Amino acid sequence: MTELAVPVSKTSALIEAEVPRSKGDRKVSLLTLCGLALVIGIMTGLGAVAFRALIGFVHNAFYNGRLSFIYDANITEAPSRFGDWVFFSPVIGGLIVVYIVKRFAPEAKGHGVPEVMDAVFYKHGNIRGKVAIVKALASALSIGSGAAVGREGPIIQIGSALGSAFAQLIGLSTWQKITLLSAGAGAGIAATFNTPLGGVLFALEILLPEVSNRTFLPVVVATGAATTIGRILIGPDPAFAVSDIQFSLAGTFGLQEAIAFVLLGMLCGVAAWAFIRVLVLMEDGFPKLPGNEYTQNIVGMSIIGLMMVVLIHLFGHSYIDGVGYSVIQAIMDQKMTAAGLLALLFVLKLLATSVSLGSGASGGIFSPSLYLGATLGAAFAAAIGLVLPHTGLAAPSAAIIGMAAMVGAATGGVMTAIVMVFEMTRDYAIIVPVIVAVALAAGIRRALVNETIYTVKLRHRGHRIPKERHVNLFLVRQAQDIMERRFILAKAGTSLKEAISAEEPGDLRVIIVERDGRIVGLIPPRSGLWRESQGDPNLLVERFVESRLVICRDDDLVSRVFARLRRHRSGAAIVFHGSDRPRARDIVGVITKRAIADTVIDSFED
């Protein structure tokens, strides 16, 4: 790329230097940013461990009547020692949650991730620091007392709050603040599930508006640090133990296997749509009930308590309360294979999670999505075996496929779902059917409802979250693809009246000034040239030539043109054809900010 640049005048430089920097506009180097991300990753990892212990303390107190932080959610426990009185556990816990959230941090209500996304796109990356504490207390009470919610949403919001508060404290710019916020979120989910790659992809796919080295590297550092802390203090084992002998899917797939994967993916897509619709119905419906937040929560948590008591009487366990990992692990161990029970638990968990969140509980939807996918997948495997006996689809295999498909479709994090489920089970043999099912599930869900379970809540507030990141599309476009081909070529010494005699005020084109075939400079449309021409039409065009000028070839990448325009604060770039030193005869177009804006708008898909 060839570049012409006229230095800015001393006066202009002086004026620019005197403009004060706004608060929160500090930028640090990428190395420093990675160092800050390391600190946030360590803090979030410790926070995730403490959060799990806090959940265990509340669960033991409300369910077992003892004081202990030790609790393994993957182990199926005996019925509560309180018998039918366990009905009041979610009710009491829910009332405390409503008070804490309403009194100290209303944004801690719900499943957390939408609030983080809202902060990224509509609040300049600002999350109050106390949200981390309030969210930890409220979510631990909700999960431990029996609400059918997960622990990953809270730790995502906790990590995000830590990252944002830390960035605000040292006054970082918005993009670096958002980067540390996202690093905290990725670190939280990585530490919770022991899935470092999944944590990175979650931050990139769900939160970050930009994917580049300056955003990617801090997220990687934070998730790696958080995962290391989690593995040291919790253990290196995956989230779910899966026996190797249960997977026979690594070979070539036959017709029946392929049909089974396709049907399961489509079924999970419909299920994800149902989950989103029911959750929206509950979140919109409960606030309309008579009374206030407390009475609405009592109604919702009473429904959860009733479900728990009935299930204990019928099957000896409550099944639908809390994160539900014990049910998933039982399916993996092939201790729960009855299609009827699995289908029933799918329906009840969907309702229980929606009721819990709708009535004011604080907790995530990621774990419930895993539960729904596992129960639906295992039930499907039991049923499809009667119709297609040679699919070879065992309940654990189908459960893993269902978990990935349900999470990918519901959250919109397709790559996150595929990688996280692989990391949680660590069996590569299942990866191909998982990819097929997730792709189909996400496609079916999007055909039925365009919003994800995260964005639908914000859409109701009028806050639209972009689903695609368009900036990187310019990496494959050339200057000739977006340039304007209409411009005025005027010789030096030409008057304003002569140069724009045929132009209308609203349709002024770029004027390129040349002298003896050499390019002198350009006059962008925003120069106010029309007004000047009315006052003194005999002024010469070279008086208005822009002091900063960028020239590029027609096959230069647009990203390079953008970088030069930004660096030189230029209003337009001249595009020429050929490899020699550019002359006026070689000019083929101009790239203006108007052309750039039009291209971005045209590339956008709602």
Buried (B, 14 or more C-beta within 10 A) or exposed (E): BBBBBEEBEEEEEEEEEEEEEEEBEBEBEBEEBBBBBBBBBBBBBBBBBBBBBBBBBBBBBBBBEEEEBEBEBBEBBEBBEBEEEBBBBBBBBBBBBBBBBBEBBEBBBBBBBBBBBBBBBBBBBBBBEEBBBBBBBBBBBBBBBBBBBBBBBBBBBBBBBBBBBBBBEEBBBBBBBBBBBBBBBBBBBBBBBBBBBBBBBBBBBBBBBBBEEBBBBBBBBBBBBBBBBBBEBBEEEBBBEBEEEBBEBEEEBEEBBEBBBBBBBBBBBBBBBBBBBBBBEBBEBBEEEEEEBEBBBBBBBBBBBEBBBEBBEEBEBBBBBBBBBBBBBBBBBBEBBBBEBBBBBBBBBBBBBBBBBBBBBBBBBBBBBBBBBBBBBBBBBBBBBEEBEEBBBBBBBBBBBBBBBBBBBBBBBBBBBBBBBBBBBBBEBBBEBBBBBBBBBBBBBBEBBEBBBBBBBBBEEEBEBEEEEEBEBBEEBBBBEBBBEEBBBBBBEBBBEBBBEEBEEEEBBBBBBBEEEEBBBBBBBEBEBBEBBEEEBEBBBBEBBBBBBBBBBBEBBBBBBBEBBEEBEBBBBBBBBEEEEBBBEBBBBBBBBBBBEEBBEEBEEE
